[in-house]
Amino acid sequence: MSHSATRRFRSILLLPALLLSACTGKGELPAPFDTLQAVFFRNSAPTAEEIDVDKLPVSAILVEFGRGSARVALADTRDGTLVWRARDRAEVHTRQGILVRTVGLPDNLRVVRFEGLPGGLTTPVPDAAGAGGYIRLFDMPSRRLYDIRADCKLEEAGQEQVTVGKYTFDTSVYDEDCTVESMRWRFTNRYWYESESKRIWRSRQVISPELGTMEITLLRPAQIP
C-alpha cells in the first residue's frame, strides 16, 4: 500500500472519533436521527423494512455505508437539491435521487454537471437509459481534483420490489456504468426507480475508489418547492 493510500486509510479509521466529537449546537435535528458516524458500526439503525416511516417527524433517508447504517434528516433544499444533514453536520446532497455531493467524509464527492443527456435532462435516471453515452463532470475536493470526466451510460437491468416500512414499491432497476480514464477507475451505480411516483426509492452510488459504495433508501419523501 502506498504512503498516500495508508494515510487515507488511517483517516477513514479516525472518522468515527472525529464525528463523535463534532458540535451539534443550535439547530440540532430531532430524535431519533443518528449521526453519520454510526455508519461505521454494525446494526446502528433499523433496516428500511423495520422503520415505521409513518412516525418519522421529518423527511428522511437511510444511509448504509461501511459496516452499518444511519437515519439522516432533510435539512434544506437548494434549487431542487435536497440537503440531508446528520447531527454531526455531515451531509448527503441528492438531486432527483442522484447523489451530487457529500460533506464530512475523508473523500468527498461533488458532481458538477452532466453533459450529453437527451432532451436537456439534468440527471440521467430513467430517461437516459439506452440513449447512448453521456459525461459526468465531478470534483474530489479532498484530493484537490476538479472537473474529473467520467464517460457513462445507463441501462435498464430488470424489475424489483423495494420495501420501505409497511410499503412495497414496484421499481425498474437501472445500472449506470462509468469509466474515468484519467484515474483508471470504473464503477457502477444502481438505482431502483418507481415510475408512478417518479422517485428513486433506493440507490447504490459510488463515492470514491477507497470509500466505495453508499446505499441510500428514501424513507419519507420531501416536497421540492
PEKABEL-V140461 format. One record per residue. N is the residue number from 0. PSI is psi in degrees with one decimal (none if undefined). D_LAST is the distance of its C-alpha to the last C-alpha in whole Angstrom. Layout:
n->[N:N]
psi->[PSI:PSI]
d_last->[D_LAST:D_LAST]
//
This chain:
n->[0:1:2:3:4:5:6:7:8:9:10:11:12:13:14:15:16:17:18:19:20:21:22:23:24:25:26:27:28:29:30:31:32:33:34:35:36:37:38:39:40:41:42:43:44:45:46:47:48:49:50:51:52:53:54:55:56:57:58:59:60:61:62:63:64:65:66:67:68:69:70:71:72:73:74:75:76:77:78:79:80:81:82:83:84:85:86:87:88:89:90:91:92:93:94:95:96:97:98:99:100:101:102:103:104:105:106:107:108:109:110:111:112:113:114:115:116:117:118:119:120:121:122:123:124:125:126:127:128:129:130:131:132:133:134:135:136:137:138:139:140:141:142:143:144:145:146:147:148:149:150:151:152:153:154:155:156:157:158:159:160:161:162:163:164:165:166:167:168:169:170:171:172:173:174:175:176:177:178:179:180:181:182:183:184:185:186:187:188:189:190:191:192:193:194:195:196:197:198:199:200:201:202:203:204:205:206:207:208:209:210:211:212:213:214:215:216:217:218:219:220:221:222:223:224]
psi->[133.9:163.1:-43.3:-38.3:-39.2:-43.8:-40.4:-37.8:-40.8:-35.4:-39.0:-41.5:-31.7:-15.5:-44.0:-42.7:-40.0:-43.0:-31.2:-31.4:-1.3:144.7:134.2:-54.0:-153.5:140.1:15.2:139.1:151.6:154.0:150.2:30.5:140.2:158.9:150.0:-18.6:-21.5:-18.4:-11.1:4.3:140.6:148.2:36.6:-14.3:155.2:160.8:166.9:-33.4:-28.6:-20.4:132.8:91.7:-23.4:-18.7:0.5:130.2:-19.8:168.6:141.8:158.4:159.4:121.8:121.2:122.0:133.5:-120.4:12.0:-153.9:163.2:142.6:131.7:133.7:153.4:130.5:-27.9:161.0:137.5:100.4:46.6:-5.9:131.3:130.6:111.1:120.9:132.2:170.0:-20.0:6.8:2.5:145.7:150.1:123.8:133.9:149.5:114.4:37.9:-7.1:128.9:118.7:-10.2:145.4:150.7:134.5:10.9:160.9:-39.6:124.8:144.3:139.4:108.6:122.1:-51.8:168.3:142.6:144.2:12.3:148.0:147.1:26.0:22.2:152.9:-17.3:153.2:-28.3:129.4:-4.9:-12.9:-2.1:124.7:6.5:7.9:-177.6:160.7:176.1:135.3:132.6:124.5:162.1:152.6:83.5:-33.9:-26.0:-2.2:41.2:128.5:151.4:43.9:134.7:129.0:127.5:120.9:159.9:151.0:132.5:144.0:134.9:0.1:-166.4:137.0:155.0:142.5:129.0:126.2:111.2:-128.7:6.4:142.1:134.5:135.4:117.3:155.5:136.0:130.9:135.4:129.9:107.2:127.4:145.6:127.7:95.0:-37.1:-22.5:1.7:51.6:131.4:140.9:161.6:126.8:144.8:139.1:138.2:105.9:130.2:120.8:-30.5:-47.9:-12.5:41.9:147.7:110.6:-26.8:148.8:155.2:112.1:135.6:135.7:-50.5:167.4:-36.0:-44.7:-23.2:-140.2:137.8:126.3:129.5:125.0:128.9:118.7:-52.6:113.8:156.6:146.8:124.2:121.3:none]
d_last->[47:47:46:43:42:44:42:39:40:41:37:36:39:38:34:34:36:34:31:33:34:31:30:27:28:25:22:23:21:23:25:26:24:26:27:26:30:30:30:33:35:36:35:32:30:30:29:26:28:30:26:26:22:22:23:20:19:16:14:17:18:22:24:27:29:33:34:32:28:26:23:20:17:14:14:11:8:9:8:7:10:11:13:16:18:22:24:26:23:23:20:19:16:15:13:13:15:17:19:18:20:22:23:26:28:32:30:27:25:22:22:22:21:22:25:26:24:24:23:21:19:17:18:21:20:21:22:24:27:30:29:31:31:28:28:26:26:25:27:29:29:31:34:33:32:30:29:31:31:30:31:29:30:28:30:29:31:32:30:30:28:26:27:24:26:27:25:26:24:26:25:26:27:26:28:28:31:31:34:34:38:38:37:39:36:35:32:30:27:26:23:23:21:21:20:20:16:16:15:18:19:22:23:26:25:28:27:31:34:35:32:32:29:26:25:22:21:18:19:16:13:9:6:4:0]
//
